[in-house]
């Protein structure tokens, strides 16, 4: 076989059924459903299918990979979208030729650099895969310049979280798609073009258990009749969902519905008939509208002070609300302080801007790049960040 004649292309809509049948028949793990951000590829030689590949979302937790990247826990969940997992790789039985596997892997790297941003709107920095040493040694990945970074602990994800007992330990291989992939993923400030969606945070079990206690002293705005869910549990779930990137009542409610029974117990949800129950969207909306915003802000600041990571810099920004007018017809201004590294909102203040402030906002930046908002540019939080090599 002339390896230069091997081509790689995405699996078309009419070819997906054939792809799944072959994967189920010949791969030792069987086929995978196409869920979320997933790309399927087929390698062909003179019109014949010779290999199949599947790339999907990265593993949430992998100690060997995380140690190799060197990223902080507070950054990990917000940057996992920059890592893709080679979840399936199959050389069809009649095409086991020398160097074919490494050739197909090299072609897939070149395709992913173009196809992933075009399909999902953001680039990839790193590929990962798991090899079961009971069946393979990862020779093809090594030949394609993938790097062995360690072994897993043997736990696997289940519907209830993770398996209680470790099973088969797998070898972890990674392949950077950027010359500075480690630096880009681990640096405190991520380059803007790598952001995707709202900032996200992965909550630990300790943080889940601690959240309700911070809302315990907030007065419940609901009537005593019909209080099915404890107020601290409702507020803790809403706060946790927002920390994990959810926006809007519907997204918060769906995030709550997806919580396992173990996670619901950590949030101290209502327990009835042998199960933990989460509040519905209408309950979440009613509580968030009725609760005192000052008390809620104090509770969240208390949680931030104890659990949020340290920030090397703070960004202060404000917006004028178009249709929010006071009794004198003046527009309301909201000022917020957000941490550069953790994306934590430390505080927000609502006020009516004075005429001089409105005049400052209308001024243009000077030649040095500073706005006339501050009389002391050396202390202004609006100072632009230095460019990063990523």
C-alpha positions in Angstrom: 0.0 0.0 0.0 1.3 3.5 -0.9 0.6 5.5 2.2 0.6 8.8 0.1 -2.6 7.6 -1.5 -4.4 7.4 1.9 -6.9 10.2 2.3 -8.9 11.3 5.4 -12.3 12.9 5.2 -15.3 13.5 7.6 -18.0 10.9 7.6 -21.0 12.2 5.7 -24.6 12.1 6.9 -25.3 9.1 4.6 -22.3 7.2 5.8 -22.9 7.4 9.6 -24.9 4.2 9.8 -22.1 2.2 8.0 -19.5 3.9 10.3 -21.4 2.7 13.4 -21.9 -0.8 12.2 -18.2 -1.3 11.4 -17.2 0.3 14.7 -19.6 -1.9 16.7 -18.5 -5.0 14.8 -14.7 -4.6 15.0 -13.7 -2.3 17.9 -13.3 -4.0 21.2 -15.2 -1.2 23.0 -18.0 -1.0 20.4 -19.6 2.1 18.9 -20.2 5.4 20.6 -23.3 7.7 20.0 -22.6 11.0 18.4 -23.3 13.3 21.4 -22.2 16.9 21.8 -19.0 18.1 20.0 -18.0 15.1 18.1 -16.3 14.6 14.7 -16.1 11.2 12.8 -13.5 10.6 10.2 -12.9 7.8 7.7 -9.5 7.0 6.0 -9.8 5.8 2.4 -7.3 4.2 0.0 -8.4 4.0 -3.6 -12.0 4.4 -2.6 -11.9 1.7 0.1 -12.4 2.4 3.8 -9.3 1.4 5.8 -9.6 3.2 9.1 -12.2 4.9 11.3 -11.7 7.6 14.0 -13.9 9.4 16.4 -12.9 12.7 18.3 -15.2 13.9 21.1 -15.1 16.0 24.3 -12.2 15.5 26.7 -12.4 13.6 30.0 -13.5 15.8 32.9 -10.9 14.4 35.2 -7.6 12.8 34.3 -4.8 13.2 36.8 -1.9 12.3 34.4 -3.1 14.7 31.8 -3.8 17.5 34.3 -0.4 17.1 35.9 1.2 17.3 32.4 -0.7 20.5 31.5 0.0 22.0 34.9 -3.3 24.0 35.0 -4.9 25.1 38.2 -8.2 23.4 39.3 -10.0 26.7 39.0 -9.1 27.0 35.3 -9.6 23.4 34.3 -13.3 23.2 33.7 -13.3 26.5 31.8 -10.6 25.2 29.4 -11.6 21.6 28.8 -13.2 22.6 25.5 -9.7 23.2 24.1 -8.9 19.5 24.5 -10.4 16.7 22.4 -10.4 13.0 23.1 -9.6 10.4 20.4 -12.4 8.2 21.7 -12.2 5.6 19.0 -9.5 4.5 16.5 -10.1 1.4 14.4 -8.0 -0.1 11.5 -10.3 -2.4 9.7 -9.3 -6.1 9.8 -8.4 -6.4 6.1 -6.1 -3.3 6.1 -3.5 -3.9 8.8 -0.5 -2.4 6.9 2.8 -1.2 8.2 2.8 2.5 9.3 -0.9 3.0 8.2 -2.0 3.9 11.8 0.6 6.6 12.3 -0.2 8.0 8.8 -3.9 8.2 9.6 -3.2 9.9 13.0 -1.0 12.5 11.3 -3.7 13.2 8.8 -6.3 13.5 11.5 -4.3 16.2 13.3 -4.1 18.3 10.2 -7.8 18.0 9.6 -8.8 18.8 13.2 -6.9 22.0 13.2 -9.2 23.2 10.4 -12.4 21.3 10.9 -12.9 21.8 14.7 -13.0 25.7 14.6 -15.1 25.6 11.4 -17.6 23.3 13.0 -17.7 24.4 16.6 -16.4 28.0 16.6 -13.2 27.6 18.7 -9.8 25.9 18.1 -8.2 22.9 19.7 -4.9 23.0 21.6 -4.4 19.4 22.7 -5.5 15.8 21.9 -5.7 13.0 24.4 -6.5 9.3 24.3 -6.6 6.3 26.6 -5.0 3.0 25.7 -5.8 -0.3 27.5 -2.5 -2.1 28.0 -4.4 -5.5 28.1 -4.9 -5.1 24.4 -2.5 -2.5 23.0 0.8 -0.8 24.0 0.2 2.5 22.2 2.9 1.9 19.6 0.9 3.6 16.8 0.5 6.7 19.0 4.2 6.8 19.8 5.1 6.5 16.1 2.8 9.5 15.5 4.7 11.6 18.1 2.0 11.3 20.8 3.5 11.5 24.3 2.8 9.1 27.1 2.1 11.0 30.3 1.1 8.4 32.8 -1.7 6.0 33.8 -5.3 6.5 35.0 -6.4 5.4 38.4 -8.9 3.0 36.9 -12.1 4.7 37.8 -14.7 5.3 35.2 -17.7 7.6 34.9 -21.2 6.2 35.6 -24.7 7.7 35.7 -24.2 8.3 39.4 -20.8 9.9 39.2 -17.8 7.6 39.3 -17.4 3.9 39.9 -16.8 2.9 43.5 -14.0 0.5 42.7 -11.2 0.9 40.1 -11.2 -1.4 37.1 -8.7 -1.5 34.3 -5.9 1.1 34.4 -5.3 2.8 31.0 -2.3 4.6 29.6 -2.7 8.3 28.8 -1.2 9.8 25.6 -1.4 13.4 24.6 -0.6 15.2 21.4 -0.2 19.1 21.4 -1.7 20.8 18.4 0.0 24.1 19.3 3.7 24.6 20.0 2.9 26.2 23.3 -0.2 24.2 24.2 0.9 23.6 27.9 1.6 27.3 28.4 -1.7 28.4 26.8 -3.8 26.0 28.9 -2.0 26.7 32.2 -1.4 30.5 32.1 -3.5 32.7 34.4 -5.1 34.7 31.6 -6.4 32.8 28.6 -6.1 34.5 25.2 -9.5 36.0 24.2 -9.9 33.9 21.0 -9.8 30.7 23.0 -12.8 31.6 25.1 -16.0 29.8 24.4 -19.3 30.5 26.1 -19.7 31.9 29.6 -16.9 31.3 32.1 -17.2 28.0 33.9 -16.0 26.5 37.2 -15.9 22.9 38.3 -17.2 22.6 41.8 -15.7 20.1 44.2 -17.7 18.0 46.6 -16.5 20.2 49.5 -17.7 23.4 47.7 -21.1 21.8 47.0 -21.6 20.9 50.7 -20.5 24.3 51.9 -22.6 26.5 49.6 -26.0 26.0 51.5 -24.5 27.1 54.8 -23.7 30.6 53.4 -27.4 31.2 52.6 -28.7 29.8 55.9 -29.3 33.3 57.5 -31.1 34.8 54.5 -34.8 35.5 55.3 -37.1 33.3 53.2 -39.4 35.6 51.1 -41.9 32.8 50.5 -45.1 32.1 52.6 -44.8 29.3 55.0 -47.4 27.3 53.1 -46.0 25.3 50.3 -42.3 25.6 51.1 -41.2 22.3 49.7 -37.6 23.1 49.1 -35.3 24.7 51.7 -34.2 28.2 50.8 -30.4 27.5 51.3 -30.7 24.5 48.9 -32.5 26.5 46.2 -30.0 29.4 46.4 -27.0 27.0 46.5 -28.2 25.2 43.4 -28.8 28.5 41.5 -25.4 29.9 42.5 -23.6 26.6 41.6 -25.3 26.5 38.2 -24.2 30.1 37.4 -20.6 29.3 38.5 -20.7 26.3 36.1 -21.6 28.6 33.2 -25.5 28.4 33.2 -27.4 31.6 32.2 -31.1 32.0 32.6 -33.8 30.1 34.6 -34.2 27.4 32.0 -30.5 26.6 31.9 -30.2 26.6 35.7 -33.2 24.3 36.0 -31.8 21.9 33.4 -28.4 21.9 35.2 -30.2 21.0 38.5 -32.2 18.2 36.8 -28.9 16.6 35.6 -27.5 16.5 39.1 -26.9 12.9 40.5 -28.5 11.8 43.7 -25.1 12.1 45.4 -24.7 15.7 44.2 -28.3 16.5 45.3 -27.5 15.2 48.8 -24.5 17.5 49.0 -26.7 20.5 48.3 -29.1 19.3 51.0 -32.0 19.0 48.6 -35.4 17.9 49.7 -35.5 14.1 50.5 -38.7 12.2 50.0 -39.7 8.6 49.1 -36.1 7.5 49.1 -34.9 10.2 46.6 -33.5 13.8 46.6 -35.6 16.3 44.6 -34.4 19.5 43.0 -36.5 22.7 42.7 -38.4 23.3 39.5 -37.8 26.3 37.2 -40.8 28.1 38.6 -39.5 27.7 42.2 -36.0 28.9 41.2 -37.5 31.9 39.5 -39.8 32.8 42.4 -37.0 32.6 45.0 -34.5 34.5 43.0 -37.0 37.3 42.3 -38.2 37.5 45.9 -35.0 37.2 47.8 -33.3 40.3 49.1 -30.4 41.1 46.7 -28.3 42.7 49.5 -28.4 39.6 51.7 -27.7 37.4 48.6 -24.7 39.6 47.7 -23.3 39.3 51.2 -23.6 35.5 51.2 -21.9 35.2 47.8 -19.1 37.5 48.9 -18.6 35.3 52.0 -18.3 32.2 49.8 -15.9 34.0 47.5 -13.7 35.0 50.4 -13.4 31.4 51.5 -13.3 29.4 48.3 -12.5 31.6 45.4 -8.9 31.6 44.1 -6.7 34.6 44.4 -6.7 37.2 41.5 -3.6 39.0 40.4 -5.7 41.8 38.9 -9.2 43.2 39.0 -11.3 44.6 36.2 -13.8 47.4 37.0 -16.4 48.0 34.4 -19.8 49.7 34.3 -22.9 49.9 32.1 -25.8 52.3 31.9 -29.2 50.6 31.9 -31.2 52.0 29.0 -34.7 51.8 30.4 -34.0 52.0 34.1 -34.8 55.5 35.2 -35.1 57.0 38.7 -37.8 59.5 39.8 -35.9 62.4 38.3 -35.6 60.6 34.9 -31.9 59.8 35.3 -30.6 56.4 34.0 -29.2 53.8 36.4 -25.6 52.9 36.3 -24.2 49.4 37.4 -20.6 49.1 38.3 -19.0 45.6 38.8 -15.6 44.3 40.0 -14.4 41.1 38.4 -11.2 39.1 38.9 -9.0 38.6 35.9 -8.0 35.0 36.7 -11.0 33.5 38.4 -13.8 35.5 36.6 -15.3 36.0 40.1 -17.6 39.0 40.5 -16.5 40.4 43.8 -19.2 43.1 44.1 -21.7 45.2 42.2 -23.0 48.6 42.9 -26.0 50.4 41.4 -26.1 54.1 41.3 -27.1 57.1 39.2 -24.2 58.7 37.4 -23.5 62.4 38.0 -23.3 64.8 35.0 -19.5 64.9 35.3 -19.4 61.0 35.1 -21.5 61.1 31.9 -19.1 63.6 30.5 -16.1 61.4 31.3 -17.8 58.4 29.6 -18.2 60.4 26.4 -14.5 61.4 26.2 -12.3 59.6 23.7 -9.1 57.6 24.5 -5.9 59.5 24.4 -2.9 58.6 22.2 -1.4 56.5 25.0 -4.5 54.3 25.0 -5.9 55.6 28.3 -9.4 56.9 28.7 -10.0 60.1 30.8 -12.2 58.1 33.2 -9.3 58.1 35.8 -7.0 60.9 36.8 -4.4 58.4 37.7 -3.7 56.0 34.8 -1.1 54.0 36.8 -3.9 52.8 39.1 -6.6 52.4 36.5 -8.0 48.9 36.2 -8.8 49.4 32.5 -5.1 49.1 31.6 -4.8 46.7 28.6 -3.2 43.4 29.3 0.1 42.6 27.5 -0.2 40.4 24.5 0.3 36.7 25.0 2.1 34.4 22.6 -1.0 32.2 22.2 
